[in-house]
């Protein structure tokens, strides 16, 4: 059942997805029942392997990747190596679109590991994680002038794999919030307005 254009609830997910999400929620609830207090805990990390499995099971790729990024930048910053350690597993009969997302996941891991000084797992460097044809993604990515800009701005781990997504694909909202917060303490406040 859709709740609006492009919006999905748990009932509209494929059956395997509903089961996966239900298992997480049940396990979370079980963990919370055994604890005193109201603190919520999640049963496991959302690793890149889990993220790709969610994509395979029908989760929107940007939603699954967004959840992974929340763990990388917010919930599990001290467990980043663990988030990317296990290789993703492509289905036996992978579609072209799912392979694109597998390559994107591998490029993402290399990019994030490089940027945050985490040892890059060997699985990421397998030649299978390269596209034969360029994939341009983002607003206006079908326009030649946007493609030219994407070719210039895309980080090497993506461009080397023939993915052109620009430089802001993993803009870190957590770091941005810290910067904005630290700037606001150095900027003098405006004098009060009297009418």
N, C-alpha and C positions, 0 to 999 in steps of 0.2 A: 504494500500500500504506500503510495507516494504522499508526502505531506506538502508538496509544492514543487515547482519546476526544478528538476535536478536534485531534489532532496530525497534522501532515503532514510527509512528507519530500519530497525532490526528485522522487521517482517519482510521487507523488500529485498533483503540480501539473499544470495543463493543459500540453499540449505547447509552446505558445508561451512559457509561463513557464519551462519547463525550458531552452529554448533561450536565453532571456535570461540566466538565472542561469549557465548553462554558459559563455556568452560572457564574462561578467564574470569568472568563475573562471579561464578559459583565459587571458584577457588579463592578469589579476593574476599568474598563474603565469609567463607569458611575461616580464612586467616584472620579476619577482623573479629569473628565471633570468639576466637580463642584468646583475644587480647583484651586488656582493659583499656578503656578510653575510646575516643572517636577517631583516632588516626587511621587513615585509609592506606592500605599497602597493596601493591600489585604483585601478583604471583611470580612474574618473570620479567626479564628485560625484553623490550621489543628490539631484537637483533635485526641485522640486515637480512639474515636468512628468513626470519619470521616475516619481515616486511615483504620480501619477494613472494613468499608463500601466500600471504594475504592478497597480493596482486593476482596471483594465479587463481585463487579462489573467487575472484570477482570484485575485490575491494578496489575502489578507484585508486589508481597509482599515486596521485598527489596526496590523497588522504593517508594512505599507508606510509608513504615517505615522510609526510608531515609528522605522523606519530613517531617514527624513528628519530627524526630530527629533534623532537621534544626530549627524547631520552638522551641524545648526543649532547645537546646544548643545555639541558636543564636538569632532568631527573637522574642521570647516571654519568655525570662528567668524569667521575673517578673510575668508571668501568668501560671506557671507550674501546679499549682493546678487545674486551669481551663482546661488545656490541657487533664487531666486525670479524671476529675470529673464524666462525664457521662459514663454509662456502654456501652460496645459494645453490638450489637444486632446480634445474630446469626440467619440466615434464618430458617424458619420452617423446611425445609428439607435440613439440613446442610450436606455437604459431609465430608468425613474423612479429606481431605486436608484443607478445610475451618475451620473445628474444630481445627486442629493442629495450624492454624494461629491465631484463637481466643485464644487458650491457650498461644501461644507465646506472643500475645498482652497483656494478663493479667500478665504474668510473667514479661514482659518488664516494665509495669507500676509499679509493686511492686519493681522491681530492681531499677528503676530510682528514685522512691519516697524515698526508703531506702537510696540510695547513696547521694541524694541531700536534705535530711531532709524535705521532703514534706509529709504531712499526706496522708497515703495510703487510697484510697477509698475502701469502704466495698465490692463493686461488684467484685473486683479483687480476693477476698478470697473465692469465691463460689467454692464448690467442683467440679462443672462441668468443671472448668478450670484446669483439670489434665488429662493427657493422660494415657491410660491403658498400652500401649506399649512404650518403649523408642524410642525417635526420635533423631537421631544424625544428626547434620547439620554442614556443612563446608567442606572445601577441604579434600578429603580422608576420609570422615566420615564413609565410608563403611568398612574400614580396622580396624581389631581388635586393633592394637597398637594405632591408632588415637582415637578410641572409649575409650580406657583406659585413654588416656591423657585428652580427653574431660570430662570424668567422674570426674577426679581430679580437673580440672580447671574451670568448669562451676559454675557460681554463684548460691547460694542456691535457690533463687526464681524460677530459671529455672529447676534445678536438681530435686527439690521437685515435680515439675509437669511432670517429666520424659522427659524433653527437655535437650539435651546436645549439647551446642553450643560454649563452650570455654569462656574465660574471656574477650575477646576483642570485643564481639558482639556490645557493645556500646562505643567503643573507641571515645573519644571526640576530634575531630579535632580542635575545637576552643581552648580548654585548651592546647592542644599540641602546637598549633601555638603561644600561649602566652608564654609557657615555652621556646620554641625555641627562640622566640624573646628576652626574658629576658636573656637567656644564651648568645646570640650573643653580648649583650652589655657588658658582663663580660669577654668574651674571647678576649685576645689581638689579633689584626689583624696581619697577617703575614707581614714581611718587604717586600718592593717592590723588585721585581726581575729586575736586570739590565742585559742587554745582551751586 
